[in-house]
Amino acid sequence: MATWSKLRSGVRWLLRRPEPPPPPGTGQRIQAAEQAAARRQLLTDAQAARTTPQHCQPTEIVPTAALGDETTHGRAEG
C-alpha cells in the first residue's frame, strides 16, 4: 500500500508542475510580429481612406434657444 501511495503522490506532483517557460526572446518576437501586423493594417486602412472619395455634406444649422429662455433650464415660464 505504501508503494501505491508514493506512486500516486508522484503522479500528482508531476501533474501539478507548470509548463516550462518559453525560450528567451519568444515574447519579444511575438510582440514584434503583432506590431508589424498592426502597422500593415494601419497602412492598408490609410491607403483605403486616401482612395475613397470624401462625401461632404453641408452643415445643418440647428436653432438654439434665446438667451434668458428659462424653459431650456428645465423651469417653466411664468
PyMOL commands that set and color helices and strands:
alter all, ss='L'
color gray80, all
select helices_A, chain A and resi 2-16+26-51+70-73
alter helices_A, ss='H'
color red, helices_A
deselect
rebuild
show_as cartoon
